[in-house]
Each structure stands twice: as C-alpha cells, then as structure tokens.
Amino acid sequence: MDVYRTELDRAGERYGAARETMLPRLAEIDAQQALVRAGGGEKYVARHRARGKLLARERIELLLDRDGPFLELSSLAAWGTPFAVGAAIVTGIGVVEGVECLVMANDPTVRGGALNQYTVRKVLRAFEIARANRLPVVQLTESGGADLPNQAEIFVPGGRTFFEITRLSAEGVPTVSVVFGNATAGGAYVPGMSDYTVFIRGRSKVFLGGPPLVKMAIGEETTDEELGGAEMHATVSGLGDYLAEDEPDALRITREIIAHLNWSKRGPGPSRSADEPLYDAEELLGIVPPDLKEPFEMREIIARVVDGSRLEEFKRLYGRTLVTCWASVHGYPVGILANNGILFSEESEKATQFIQLANRHDTPLLFLQNITGYMVGRAYERGGIIKDGAKMINAVTNSKVPHVTLMIGASYGAGNYGMSGRAYDPRFVFTWPSHRIAVMGPQQLAGVMSIVGRASAESSGRTWDAEQDALTRRMVEEQIERESSPLFATARIWDDGVIDPRDTRTVLGIALSACHSAEVRGAGAFGVFRM
C-alpha cells in the first residue's frame, strides 16, 4: 500500500478558518457532556452518596478492567427536550475480564432513574448493537420504572426491551443484571429475564407491585424486604443467583461471572501492523471548511485515521468524486468509501463493485460521509442515474460485512442512504460536530418550496406575494438549519454519538474490535441490479 502524501497547509487561511469554526462547536459538545456527567446535579448526587451508594459511572469504572477503554454511546440523548440530556442512563462498550461487553447503567440521580421515551430509544439501540456484534450485556439496574406522566410514549416501545433480553439469551449472548436498588413493575422483568442476576443484601428491591399496591389490591400488609428483598429472592423465590454484601462486592461477582463465560470472538483478530498515522490527529480540526458547500479532500482525513497513513486506492481514475480504498485501522482491514463530491453514475457503479468485493473477501466497510446526494438534471436522468444509484443502495442494503459510518460533513437526501446511513443498519454511526443531516440543504429546501408555491399561485390565478415568500423562505431555512444540526440528530438516537475528530481513530478501533466479536462474513448474493 502507498503512503498518502499530505497537501494540507497548516499555515494557510483555509486551515485556520476550519479550525476556528470547529473549536467552538467542540466546546458546545463538551459543555453538554459535562451536564451529562453531572447527573441530576449537586443536590441529588449528594443525596445518593449520603445513602452510601456509588454513582452510575463509578459503578461502571469498578466493573471494567483497570485502565481499559469505555466507548460511551448516545451520550447526548434527549438533548433539547424537556428531559435531562443523557436520558438518565449510561450505555457503552467496555472490557470486563478481557471480554468486550455492552454495559448499561441507570443514573438514579436523574429523576430516580425513571425511564422516558429517549431512555427507551437509547436502551433499544444498545441492545441492537449488542445483538449485531454478539456482545455480552451487563445491566447495572436502579430505576423507579417508567416516567408515568409520559407512559403513552413509553409503554408500547418499552416492552421491546424484554424482547431484546430474551432474544439475546436465545442466540447464546449472555445477559447479566446487577440490581443496586429498586427494580419495580416492568423493571422487575429485567433481572427476571437475564441469564444471571446479582442482588445486594439490604439494597436490592425487586417486585411487580410494591407494598402500597399490594395493600390496595389484596389488602395484604407487607414490607419491601418481605415482598422483594435481596435475601428473600436469594433464599425463597430463586430469582437471585448471587447475593452480594455491598456494591463493590456485587461488581466483583459480576466480573467473575464474565470471566467464567469462556467467551471468545468469532471474527478474526487484527492482521495488519497497527502503526500510528504519519500525521497529527490535531490536524483533523482544520480540514472541514465552515461552509459545507465548499469541497474538501477526504483523503486528508483518511490519512490521519488509518494505520501508517497507508491506503490502496481502487479505481482511482474513475468516478473521482468517490474515494474507494483498502486500508487498516488498529490492525483491522477495512474497505473505505469516502465522498469527495456529489454521486454520479460512475461513482455509483464504482461503489457497487467495491462493496461486492469487500463482501467477497469478508472485509468490513467504513463509510465517510460528505454527500449532498445523487446528481440531477436532464442528461443524468437520461444517463440512468436512478438505476445506477439504485445499484449502490441495493449493494449497501444487502451487504453482510460490518458497516461503520462516520458522518463528517453533509448527509443529504438519498446520498445518506447510499452511504449506509442509520436506516441501513450500520453496526455503528458516529458524527463530527461539523455534520449536517436533512432531506436537502436549508437553502435548497426553502428554494424548492418557493418554486412550488409560486407555480401553484400562478396556476390558480392567485397573486404572488414576494414579501411573504421571502419571510417563509427565511423561516424554513432557520428550521432546517436547526433540525439538521448534530445535536438535534444525536438527541433522537439517529447516531451513536458526536465525537471529537481527534478521537476518530480510537473510536473506530473500538467499534471495529466490537464488530469482530461476531462472525465477519460477506453476502453470498445481492438483489437484482438493473442494467
């Protein structure tokens, strides 16, 4: 493979402008991350500590191998909504006794760990990742159950969590539930459906109906401990598999459970030399221009992420607005598709062939998005852009090797689909703060609506109000600008997190390693390609 020779000018005006735009965006993301780490705030954190309990992130830290990585997922879920950013739960991938696991931890300092609709979406996405990548699941449970005023948004999708736990178990993927406090009503089924349960003496309370409900329903007087205490479940009901003396003991037992699973990856390990890139990751902050209508060179990003800045380009002289190349990240071979402009028929055919080849050789695919869509116009319609674009989307849809998608710049229209957007089941989707996602760009969308509105007025004989049209266009542009932001998208779990560009190599390395916990095998057949 050839080493990419950079042409990035760190002293140039373009680099400086890009960096100066990226830094405040990163500061905004960091400020929101700080809010997530603060949980429910000083008052509720202090109350939780006064009860002798560890915080959610402290529990995770004790669970994981010392100095091991933890890739947090969907950390800014619920941003910009009435609910606390983070959605009262921490999810992510970490290593326990040498085994990569999907870890979830309720944050009881946020409304008692009550679940809202964003919590449910975040949990379901975590289960989806665990199942696709064959990752054992550890749930650190302490929740007051559903946020009842919002039950209409929670009840139906929330039932899917129990489905996911049992589906994982049926597929041979272990699930462990550690109960640190209350697990009531539907929450009681989390330990009930897990392969292993760990309860804490005097702390764990697991029951379908608490003492007030039992008294109201059947007139029976009882206490928390008698009804669903840890000791009762360990000695009488049999729901408790392990009885711990305190929280550290519970986490020690959990580590022992993971250790005795004899768990091993089904995919191959790293097979290439994991040399650091030749270029500084800090330079990634100066590549994406402030205005995404201005093109930038994706190879400069690739060279700061892949091993040794080495890449082997495929069809370098054909379909030049799409970079396709073979490389490796932390020793894992990958095929990379990266946008260097709009997609034409040539790029679509190039992508289709490349995806087929990656599936032939069982090689995961990395998609780097900066795409405004497929080309339009009379000549391109006659040239077959629809059927050529459809070939590419067909190939993406039916590809079976792991896909990891990184949204760097624009992600508009069907270009999002053709580059393995969220709807196409990539194993992971991460975004940079420079990312924008929508049906089309704000100006384009507002312009289309204006043209349609004017044509409608003329056809019906109504007077065209240019002043009102200008106002409407401005309002639409502001709306789309707001709704296409990375924070708006990540709040709705359209991705797995907004990352610092400088962390891209590490994040992709962890994601690829997780992908290889499952078998990596390409598709044997694709759908019909219209010729």
C-alpha positions, 0 to 999 in steps of 0.5 A: 500500500502507498503512503498518502502524501499530505497537501494540507497547509497548516499555515494557510487561511483555509486551515485556520478558518476550519479550525476556528469554526470547529473549536467552538462547536467542540466546546458546545459538545463538551459543555453538554457532556459535562451536564451529562456527567453531572447527573441530576446535579449537586443536590441529588448526587449528594443525596445518593452518596449520603445513602452510601451508594456509588454513582452510575459511572463509578459503578461502571469504572469498578466493573471494567478492567483497570485502565481499559477503554469505555466507548460511551454511546448516545451520550447526548440523548434527549438533548433539547427536550424537556428531559435531562440530556443523557436520558438518565442512563449510561450505555457503552462498550467496555472490557470486563475480564478481557471480554468486550461487553455492552454495559448499561447503567441507570443514573438514579440521580436523574429523576430516580432513574425513571425511564422516558421515551429517549431512555427507551430509544437509547436502551433499544439501540444498545441492545441492537448493537449488542445483538449485531456484534454478539456482545455480552450485556451487563445491566447495572439496574436502579430505576423507579420504572417508567416516567408515568406522566409520559407512559403513552410514549413509553409503554408500547416501545418499552416492552421491546426491551424484554424482547431484546433480553430474551432474544439475546439469551436465545442466540447464546449472548449472555445477559447479566443484571446487577440490581443496586436498588429498586427494580419495580413493575416492568423493571422487575422483568429485567433481572427476571429475564437475564441469564444471571442476576446479582442482588445486594443484601439490604439494597436490592428491591425487586417486585411487580407491585410494591407494598402500597399496591399490594395493600390496595389490591389484596389488602395484604400488609407487607414490607419491601424486604418481605415482598422483594428483598435481596435475601428473600429472592436469594433464599425463597423465590430463586430469582437471585443467583448471587447475593452480594454484601455491598456494591463493590462486592456485587461488581466483583461477582459480576466480573467473575461471572464474565470471566467464567463465560469462556467467551471468545470472538468469532471474527478474526483478530487484527492482521495488519501492523497497527502503526500510528498515522504519519500525521497529527490527529490535531490536524483533523480540526482544520480540514472541514471548511465552515461552509459545507458547500465548499469541497474538501479532500477526504483523503486528508482525513483518511490519512490521519485515521488509518494505520501508517497513513497507508491506503490502496486506492481502487479505481482511482481514475474513475468516478473521482468524486468517490474515494474507494480504498483498502486500508487498516485501522488498529490492525483491522482491514477495512474497505473505505468509501469516502465522498469527495463530491456529489454521486454520479453514475460512475461513482455509483457503479464504482461503489457497487463493485467495491462493496461486492468485493469487500463482501467477497473477501469478508472485509468490513466497510467504513463509510465517510460521509460528505454527500449532498446526494445523487446528481440531477438534471436532464442528461443524468436522468437520461444517463440512468442515474436512478438505476445506477444509484439504485445499484449502490443502495441495493449493494449497501442494503444487502451487504453482510460485512460490518458497516461503520459510518462516520458522518463528517460533513453533509448527509443529504437526501438519498446520498445518506442512504447510499452511504449506509446511513442509520436506516441501513443498519450500520453496526455503528454511526458516529458524527463530527460536530461539523455534520449536517443531516436533512432531506436537502440543504436549508437553502435548497429546501426553502428554494424548492418550496418557493418554486412550488408555491409560486407555480401553484399561485400562478396556476390558480390565478392567485397573486404572488406575494414576494414579501411573504415568500421571502419571510417563509423562505427565511423561516424554513431555512432557520428550521432546517438549519436547526433540525439538521444540526448534530445535536438535534440528530444525536438527541433522537438516537439517529447516531451513536454519538458526536465525537471529537475528530481527534478521537476518530481513530480510537473510536473506530478501533473500538467499534471495529474490535466490537464488530469482530466479536461476531462472525465477519462474513460477506453476502453470498448474493445481492438483489437484482441490479438493473442494467 
